[in-house]
Amino acid sequence: MPTRLLLIAALLLPFAAHADDLPTFKLELNDGKLNTRQINAPAGKRFKIEFINKGKTAAEFESLSLRKEKVLAPGAESFVTLGPLSPGEYKFYDEFHMATTQGVIVVK
């Protein structure tokens, strides 16, 4: 039985290490403001965007072209994993503050 557990652990270890190696970008939302309007991500590779809502109202990261959305309560943190993506521009916005919080993920 211990041999089976060691074999399973050995098979799963590369996957656990791979998750930590993802390029990660931080996106702060704050009542209609973003800390960055452009994220530059690598083409053909998976990557992660970590969100934090520093505002006093709810925020929603949404990208129609990526078919992703994430709603965050005030003070909440979360993430999405994306890719691999083809080179191009993928727009995103905060649906609750669309007039002031629009950005783009540029994949090269």
N, C-alpha and C positions, 0 to 999 in steps of 0.2 A: 504493500500500500504506500509507504513513504516514497518508493521509487516512482510511482505514478504521479505523486504530487510534485516531485522534483522535475519530472518531465513536463508536466503542465506549466509549472512556473517558468521553466526554460523556454517554452514555446511562447508564452505571453510576455516575457520581459522585453523583447524588441518592440512590441506594440506600445507598452507603457513608456519606454524611452522616446519613441517617436512622437508621442503626444506632447512631451515637454520641449521638443525641438521645433515646434511650429513658430514661424514668425508671428509676433503678436503686436497689435496696434491698440492703443488706448484712445477711446472716444468719450469725452465728457460732455454731457448735455446739462444745460443750466438755464431753465426757464426761457427758452428761445435763443440760446447761444450755444455754439460749439467751440471746443478748444482747437479744432482743426477742421477745415473744409475740404481737405484733400488727404487721402490715404494712398500711398504708393506701395503696391503689393507686387510680389513676384508672379510672373505668368507660369502656369503649369504646376504650381505648388499649392498645397493647402496652407491656409493661414487663419489666424484667430483675431477677432476684434473684441476687446473687453470694453464694456460700457459701464459708466457710473452716472447716475442722475444726481447731480449736485444741487438741483433746483428744489423749489418748494411745491411744484406741481408735477403731475405725471408727464412722462415723455415716451415717445414711441419711435424707435429706429425702424424705418421702412425703406425697402428697395424693391420696386416692381420688377426691374430687370433681373435681380437676383432671387426674386420670390422669397424674401426673408423679411420678417418683422419681429420686433421684440419690444414689449411694453414694460416700462420701468416705473415703479412707484417712486415718490420722492425719497432720495437717499439709497435707492436700491442699486445693486451691481449685478451684472450678468455678462454673458458672452455668446457669440456665434462663431462657428467654424465654417469657413467658406473654401471653395476651390476643389480641385484645381480649376482655374479660370483661364480663358483665352485672353490675349492682349486686347485692351479696349478700355472704355470708361463706363462705369456702372454708377448711376446716380443714386443717392439716398437722401432722406429727409426725416425730420421729426414731424410726424403727422399732426401732432397737437400744436405745433408752432411752425407750420409750413412756410409762412412768409419770411421767416428769419433764419431758419435752420435747414439749409440745403447744402449738400456736399457731393463729392464724387470719389470713388475708388478708382485709381488709375492703375491698371495692370499692365506691366511691361515685361 
